[in-house]
Amino acid sequence: MKKLAILGSTGSIGTSTLSICESFPDRYQPIALAAGKNLDVAFAQCQRWRPKVISIATEELASELQARLKNAGITATEVVYGTAGTIRVATLTEADFVVSAIVGVAGLEATYAAIKAGKTIGLANKECLVAAGELIMAAAKEHNVAILPIDSEHNAVHQCMRGGARAEVKQVWLTASGGPFRNTPLADFEHVTPAQALKHPTWVMGQRITIDSATMMNKGFEVIEACRLFSLPPTQVRVSIHPQSTVHSMVEYIDGSILAQISVTDMRLPILYALAYPERVDATPATGLQFDLAALSQLDFSAPDLTRFPCLRLAYEAAAAGGEACIALNAADEIAVAAFLEGRIPFLGIPRTIEQVLQQTSGRRPSSIQDVLDADLRARACARNVIAHQFTDVLR
Ligand SMILES: NC(=O)c1ccc[n+]([C@@H]2O[C@H](COP(=O)([O-])OP(=O)(O)OC[C@H]3O[C@@H](n4cnc5c(N)ncnc54)[C@H](OP(=O)(O)O)[C@@H]3O)[C@@H](O)[C@H]2O)c1
């Protein structure tokens, strides 16, 4: 029985992980959960799973959760809160495996603490690797910890990498659905609304990652994530637009063979792969998920258009620069996406904000997680400043 700590248990990846625990009760048991602000779902998860510990975002929410649990007769669950609480969940002695699925850099300190505590990591939180990939991979090496990607593309690459030696890899191909604006002319991008951008053609995900998919920044983050996870330079990580989202990614070997991973478009499968690794478990009877090969009629691949999707270009530039550029890329994107969702900047304001923040970012390399968090705060302040000064006229 693997005992799991789930960071971000109330989110899309967190609830899919709990669904896997539901399907495989003899294999996986969630014993520690970390939520943000969703008190109702956190309470329901405590009722269902009776974790040893649950963390929630603030002290007030923790008091409320504690009271509700007491009323429901649940007294064995310890309620903690904030960053210290999330770290407590991530480092709980009894947990063998930590699913890192908090969105944004809010999950960074706990993920780093889990690595230092020697836990195997199932990593969904891509922002961790974008902002602090060099530090995280160095700590994983030092503590002999496996980082198993849950992000479907990296999970696919991880699977395809089992087909050859690392020195035989020519390049990896990350596939991208192209998002809802794959065929939208550049001139129409200025008028894209949050409601339009939140309609992803193939995946149902949290809000930030859905907007990042629409701008293709998500793919840019994935390029950086792949560089860190598989020790590749950005030139060996390529992107291909594949609207069917059937091939989750590919590895091209030096002999010309390309290995591709195909499966149902459902995050439960990469989560199950990471949890079970190095085994594979029979998923279909418990989940009902099965790929219908006979229904597969078409697989299209094309090159991304960096003019219409400047966020992808900015991510390649940040990947090549490394250090604080990647931190600023993520931080500025988070601020710009929130401003777009609140109607304060237009859709193309997202890349414009990020580009300006990158121009004002130093090339320093952080030497600690605190350095990363400090650089993150500076980039956020810079992004807020850019938004306050540049977009007042646009929205008038
Ligand atoms: N969804 C996908 O299909 C997918 C695929 C690949 C990678 N990812 C990556 O996985 C991560 C999670 O994505 P998601 O789609 O699951 O996001 P989501 O649905 O928005 O969930 C985010 C989770 O993080 C929690 N959270 C947010 N701020 C927090 C804080 N300060 N402290 C503690 N918890 C906090 C949220 O708690 P509350 O809801 O309780 O506030 C929620 O549990 C992201 O990094 C994303 O890029 C997601």
Ligand as a Chemical Component Dictionary entry (heavy atoms), coordinates in Angstrom:
data_LIG
# 
_chem_comp.id                   LIG 
_chem_comp.type                 NON-POLYMER 
_chem_comp.pdbx_formal_charge   0 
_chem_comp.three_letter_code    LIG 
# 
loop_
_chem_comp_atom.comp_id 
_chem_comp_atom.atom_id 
_chem_comp_atom.alt_atom_id 
_chem_comp_atom.type_symbol 
_chem_comp_atom.charge 
_chem_comp_atom.model_Cartn_x 
_chem_comp_atom.model_Cartn_y 
_chem_comp_atom.model_Cartn_z 
_chem_comp_atom.pdbx_ordinal 
LIG N1  N1  N 0  -5.410 20.110 -14.539 1  
LIG C1  C1  C 0  -4.626 19.488 -15.388 2  
LIG O1  O1  O 0  -5.091 18.729 -16.252 3  
LIG C2  C2  C 0  -3.130 19.686 -15.323 4  
LIG C3  C3  C 0  -2.330 19.015 -16.247 5  
LIG C4  C4  C 0  -0.947 19.133 -16.135 6  
LIG C5  C5  C 0  -0.373 19.921 -15.155 7  
LIG N2  N2  N 1  -1.178 20.600 -14.287 8  
LIG C6  C6  C 0  -0.541 21.441 -13.270 9  
LIG O2  O2  O 0  -0.937 20.966 -11.997 10 
LIG C7  C7  C 0  -1.056 22.050 -11.084 11 
LIG C8  C8  C 0  -2.467 22.053 -10.534 12 
LIG O3  O3  O 0  -3.359 22.301 -11.613 13 
LIG P1  P1  P 0  -4.935 22.165 -11.454 14 
LIG O4  O4  O 0  -5.482 22.228 -12.830 15 
LIG O5  O5  O -1 -5.245 20.994 -10.589 16 
LIG O6  O6  O 0  -5.262 23.516 -10.692 17 
LIG P2  P2  P 0  -6.557 23.892 -9.853  18 
LIG O7  O7  O 0  -7.716 23.033 -10.236 19 
LIG O8  O8  O 0  -6.690 25.362 -9.932  20 
LIG O9  O9  O 0  -6.144 23.458 -8.352  21 
LIG C9  C9  C 0  -5.109 24.116 -7.666  22 
LIG C10 C10 C 0  -4.948 23.538 -6.278  23 
LIG O10 O10 O 0  -3.972 24.312 -5.576  24 
LIG C11 C11 C 0  -4.550 24.725 -4.319  25 
LIG N3  N3  N 0  -3.930 25.970 -3.910  26 
LIG C12 C12 C 0  -3.898 27.151 -4.567  27 
LIG N4  N4  N 0  -3.212 28.064 -3.853  28 
LIG C13 C13 C 0  -2.814 27.447 -2.712  29 
LIG C14 C14 C 0  -2.072 27.847 -1.567  30 
LIG N5  N5  N 0  -1.616 29.099 -1.439  31 
LIG N6  N6  N 0  -1.835 26.925 -0.600  32 
LIG C15 C15 C 0  -2.294 25.669 -0.696  33 
LIG N7  N7  N 0  -3.017 25.240 -1.762  34 
LIG C16 C16 C 0  -3.265 26.103 -2.749  35 
LIG C17 C17 C 0  -6.027 24.861 -4.622  36 
LIG O11 O11 O 0  -6.782 24.886 -3.435  37 
LIG P3  P3  P 0  -8.302 25.476 -3.357  38 
LIG O12 O12 O 0  -9.007 25.059 -4.592  39 
LIG O13 O13 O 0  -8.799 24.783 -2.116  40 
LIG O14 O14 O 0  -8.183 26.962 -3.200  41 
LIG C18 C18 C 0  -6.228 23.593 -5.440  42 
LIG O15 O15 O 0  -6.288 22.482 -4.590  43 
LIG C19 C19 C 0  -0.705 23.311 -11.876 44 
LIG O16 O16 O 0  0.651  23.598 -11.675 45 
LIG C20 C20 C 0  -0.952 22.909 -13.322 46 
LIG O17 O17 O 0  -0.141 23.631 -14.229 47 
LIG C21 C21 C 0  -2.540 20.488 -14.344 48 
# 
loop_
_chem_comp_bond.comp_id 
_chem_comp_bond.atom_id_1 
_chem_comp_bond.atom_id_2 
_chem_comp_bond.value_order 
_chem_comp_bond.pdbx_ordinal 
LIG N1  C1  SING 1  
LIG C1  O1  DOUB 2  
LIG C1  C2  SING 3  
LIG C2  C3  SING 4  
LIG C2  C21 DOUB 5  
LIG C3  C4  DOUB 6  
LIG C4  C5  SING 7  
LIG C5  N2  DOUB 8  
LIG N2  C6  SING 9  
LIG N2  C21 SING 10 
LIG C6  O2  SING 11 
LIG C6  C20 SING 12 
LIG O2  C7  SING 13 
LIG C7  C8  SING 14 
LIG C7  C19 SING 15 
LIG C8  O3  SING 16 
LIG O3  P1  SING 17 
LIG P1  O4  DOUB 18 
LIG P1  O5  SING 19 
LIG P1  O6  SING 20 
LIG O6  P2  SING 21 
LIG P2  O7  DOUB 22 
LIG P2  O8  SING 23 
LIG P2  O9  SING 24 
LIG O9  C9  SING 25 
LIG C9  C10 SING 26 
LIG C10 O10 SING 27 
LIG C10 C18 SING 28 
LIG O10 C11 SING 29 
LIG C11 N3  SING 30 
LIG C11 C17 SING 31 
LIG N3  C12 SING 32 
LIG N3  C16 SING 33 
LIG C12 N4  DOUB 34 
LIG N4  C13 SING 35 
LIG C13 C14 SING 36 
LIG C13 C16 DOUB 37 
LIG C14 N5  SING 38 
LIG C14 N6  DOUB 39 
LIG N6  C15 SING 40 
LIG C15 N7  DOUB 41 
LIG N7  C16 SING 42 
LIG C17 O11 SING 43 
LIG C17 C18 SING 44 
LIG O11 P3  SING 45 
LIG P3  O12 DOUB 46 
LIG P3  O13 SING 47 
LIG P3  O14 SING 48 
LIG C18 O15 SING 49 
LIG C19 O16 SING 50 
LIG C19 C20 SING 51 
LIG C20 O17 SING 52 
# 
